[in-house]
Amino acid sequence: MGRMGCSLRYVQQLAKNGKIKASVKQTAANNRTEYQIAIADLPEKLQRKWEEQQRRELGLEPAFKNGLISNKNEHDPHQITLADLSYEQRDEAAFWSNLLQEWLMTRERNKNGECPS
């Protein structure tokens, strides 16, 4: 959660006090209380921030660049988010994204007069 602009301790305190909706993880390690917060329970701005973070970690392009999210913050009923994809679909999307990135880099190198390897 620290990457979202709040410290882990602060978010834990909010969950403990009921200020954000969270469930307690039943199989927490070392008898420590762990909270699980559903992405859908976060404000839309934080949901998008989380999705962009996941896209970066998977090596995907930002959603606003490829038209999945409009810059006008309009609600699009056909919008696809990472949460809508299964693990296998996210894995396949990451594969194709990486393949395209490699192809674009090779194309750019060849454009600059380098020989393909």
Buried (B, 14 or more C-beta within 10 A) or exposed (E): BEEEEBEEEEBBEBBEEEEBEBEEEEEEEEEEEBBEBEEEEBEEEBBBBBBBEBBEEBEBEEBEEEEBBEEEEEEEEEEEBBEEEEEEEBEEBBEEBEEEEEEEEEEEEEEEEEEEE
